[in-house]
């Protein structure tokens, strides 16, 4: 298999009422894996602009993008897919998730606010997300890890 260049993606770390916003970004709900909302960066697009676009698509929410808090990378050994993700702390004015909203690309099948206690009972990637979300530390690097649906 010919190696492919890593894909660059951005993700939002949003806490509201001490709950973290997570999404299930597997079409047709084929996996229970949850992650922070976000997605790929288009060529020529800034990371914050890409994150605002992805947040609107995946959650219907408008965000204010603040400082980065985590750099994560993962790969799928079966396909050779490799992604580098930059997580940014974000804020929102309105945390209401419209129940009629639908992801126009059909990727996100679930959006939910999760408490610090609930996240421990869920399958969430990256593994460091909870510590970063509720921590006060600066920028964190989560080394390359294999991921499977």
C-alpha positions as CSV (number, residue, x, y, z in Angstrom):
1,X,0.0,0.0,0.0
2,X,1.4,3.4,-1.0
3,X,1.6,5.8,2.0
4,X,-0.8,8.7,1.8
5,X,-0.2,12.2,3.2
6,X,-1.9,12.8,6.5
7,X,-5.2,14.7,6.5
8,X,-5.4,17.8,8.6
9,X,-8.5,18.3,10.7
10,X,-9.8,20.6,13.4
11,X,-12.1,19.8,16.4
12,X,-13.9,21.9,19.0
13,X,-13.7,21.5,22.7
14,X,-16.8,23.1,24.0
15,X,-17.9,23.0,27.7
16,X,-21.4,24.3,28.6
17,X,-22.8,23.9,32.1
18,X,-19.8,21.6,32.8
19,X,-20.8,19.3,29.9
20,X,-18.7,18.5,26.8
21,X,-20.2,18.4,23.3
22,X,-19.6,15.1,21.5
23,X,-20.7,13.7,18.2
24,X,-20.8,10.2,16.7
25,X,-19.2,10.8,13.3
26,X,-19.8,7.5,11.7
27,X,-22.3,7.3,8.9
28,X,-25.4,5.2,9.6
29,X,-24.3,4.9,13.3
30,X,-22.0,2.0,12.4
31,X,-19.8,2.7,15.4
32,X,-20.5,3.8,19.0
33,X,-17.2,5.9,19.0
34,X,-17.7,9.5,20.0
35,X,-15.4,12.5,19.4
36,X,-15.4,16.2,19.5
37,X,-17.1,17.8,16.6
38,X,-15.1,19.1,13.6
39,X,-13.6,17.9,10.4
40,X,-11.2,18.4,7.5
41,X,-9.5,21.6,6.6
42,X,-9.8,22.7,2.9
43,X,-6.7,23.9,1.1
44,X,-6.3,27.6,1.6
45,X,-8.6,27.7,4.6
46,X,-7.5,28.8,8.0
47,X,-7.9,26.4,10.9
48,X,-10.4,28.6,12.7
49,X,-12.4,29.2,9.5
50,X,-12.5,25.4,8.9
51,X,-13.7,24.8,12.4
52,X,-16.5,27.3,12.2
53,X,-17.7,25.7,8.9
54,X,-17.4,22.2,10.3
55,X,-19.3,23.1,13.5
56,X,-22.1,24.6,11.6
57,X,-22.4,21.5,9.4
58,X,-22.0,18.9,12.1
59,X,-24.0,20.5,14.9
60,X,-25.9,23.5,13.6
61,X,-24.0,25.7,16.1
62,X,-22.1,28.9,15.6
63,X,-18.8,29.0,17.6
64,X,-16.2,31.4,18.6
65,X,-12.8,29.8,18.2
66,X,-10.1,30.4,20.9
67,X,-6.7,28.9,21.6
68,X,-5.6,25.4,20.6
69,X,-5.5,22.9,23.5
70,X,-4.6,19.6,21.9
71,X,-2.8,18.1,18.9
72,X,-3.8,14.5,18.2
73,X,-3.0,12.1,15.5
74,X,-4.3,8.7,14.6
75,X,-4.2,6.2,11.8
76,X,-6.2,3.3,10.6
77,X,-3.7,0.5,10.0
78,X,-6.2,-1.3,7.6
79,X,-6.7,1.6,5.2
80,X,-3.5,3.6,5.9
81,X,-5.6,6.6,6.7
82,X,-3.6,9.1,8.9
83,X,-5.1,12.2,10.4
84,X,-3.5,15.1,12.4
85,X,-6.1,17.0,14.4
86,X,-5.8,20.4,16.1
87,X,-8.4,20.9,18.9
88,X,-9.4,24.4,19.8
89,X,-11.3,25.6,22.9
90,X,-14.5,27.2,21.6
91,X,-17.5,29.0,23.1
92,X,-21.1,29.3,21.9
93,X,-23.8,31.8,22.7
94,X,-26.6,29.3,22.5
95,X,-26.1,25.6,23.6
96,X,-29.5,24.5,22.4
97,X,-29.3,21.6,19.9
98,X,-32.1,21.9,17.4
99,X,-33.8,18.4,17.3
100,X,-34.8,18.9,13.6
101,X,-31.2,19.7,12.5
102,X,-29.5,17.2,10.2
103,X,-25.9,17.0,9.0
104,X,-26.0,17.9,5.3
105,X,-23.3,15.3,4.6
106,X,-25.0,12.6,6.6
107,X,-21.9,11.8,8.6
108,X,-22.9,12.9,12.2
109,X,-25.6,10.7,13.5
110,X,-25.7,11.9,17.1
111,X,-24.9,15.1,19.1
112,X,-24.9,15.2,22.8
113,X,-23.7,17.0,25.9
114,X,-21.8,14.7,28.2
115,X,-20.8,15.2,31.9
116,X,-17.4,14.5,33.3
117,X,-18.8,11.3,34.9
118,X,-20.7,10.1,31.8
119,X,-17.6,10.4,29.5
120,X,-15.9,7.6,31.5
121,X,-18.7,5.2,30.5
122,X,-18.4,5.9,26.8
123,X,-16.0,5.0,24.0
124,X,-14.4,8.4,23.2
125,X,-11.3,9.3,21.2
126,X,-8.8,10.6,21.6
127,X,-8.1,9.1,25.0
128,X,-6.9,12.4,26.4
129,X,-10.0,14.4,25.5
130,X,-11.6,14.4,28.9
131,X,-8.4,15.4,30.7
132,X,-7.9,18.2,28.2
133,X,-11.5,19.4,28.2
134,X,-11.8,19.7,32.0
135,X,-8.1,20.4,32.7
136,X,-6.4,23.7,32.9
137,X,-3.2,22.7,31.1
138,X,-1.8,24.4,28.1
139,X,-1.4,22.7,24.7
140,X,-1.2,18.9,24.9
141,X,0.2,16.4,22.3
142,X,-1.5,13.0,22.1
143,X,0.8,10.7,20.2
144,X,-0.1,8.6,17.2
145,X,-2.5,5.8,18.0
146,X,-4.3,3.3,15.9
147,X,-8.0,3.6,15.7
148,X,-10.7,1.2,14.6
149,X,-14.4,1.7,14.1
